[in-house]
Amino acid sequence: MTDRRTLLAGLGGASLLAPFLALERAAARLADPAARLAAANARAETAHEDLMAVPNLRMHGQEQVAMLMYPGFTALDLVGPHYFFGGMMGATVHLVTTEDDLKPVASDLGLAIEPTIRMADVPAQLDVIFAPGGTMGTLAAMKREDVVDFVADRGGRARYVTSVCTGSLILGQAGLLDSRRATSHWAAHDLLPEFGAIPVDDRVVTDDNRITGAGVSAGLDFGLALVAAMRGEPYAKALMLSAEYAPAPPFPGGTLAATPDAIGDAMAGMFAGTVEGFRQVAAQRRR
């Protein structure tokens, strides 16, 4: 190091030595963890500005999102979309319990999630109302007048009326899917006409401001589609990258068509009781 300094000084004096010393001092500063952290934070701030400059990307908003939680809901129906909704800067995501207190609500497989608000306290005007699906828990929720009235009331004014899986049957029970194209879990898909809807066999179905997702894992596709509608496709792509959502299942399956008959037929039979329960609720609705 000393030899290089001497050589530079001899060749051109201070004018050549100054840039070298500046780089040396910069390197010394970055050797300090605090300096490296400061540099990283500065880069993050710049990157935030760079992302905001991407065309058709709306970084900030004030959306009011209400996600219904009732005992026995399917957790992934809710958690997948919640990841993307919660990633919208400035949005408020309400986890709405159907119960009288704010105790954690247990899903169908026992995963309990803590709500943030009761139905009575949810803002009257929402950007999004969302219903997750399930089996017997969903059926019980559909039989509760207070739950159906809440969904009908907020959904009647919401900017987007949405669901994943059998949550679409809750929307139908509330009268929000009449003559609307919609989807649901494959086991309940054929029931959609009994709840006023026009069934469409797609992962995500949009009919005006009604956006419904198919079964469970389709909630990720649904969440991205809704974020794209509210904040632009580039924002959705940024969240998609953040989640590293690039599905590559280890083997074919996930639909009846791609599943061996021995498995598909047995699985359909296992849902028979729940499907019949939904059908009976639909019959009562028509009276």
Secondary structure, DSSP 8 states (H G I E B T S, - for coil): -HHHHHHHHHHHTHHHHHHHHHHHHHHHHHTSHHHHHHHHHHHHHHHHHHHHTSTT-------EEEEEE-TTB-HHHHHHHHHHHHTSTT-EEEEEESSSS---EE-TTS-EE--SEEGGGS-SS-SEEEE--BSHHHHHHHT-HHHHHHHHHHHTT-SEEEEETTHHHHHHHTT--TT-EE---TTTGGGGGGGT-EE--SSEEEETTEEEE-STTHHHHHHHHHHHHHH-HHHHHHHHHHTT-----SSS-SSSTTS-HHHHHHHHHHTHHHHHHHHHHHHHHH-
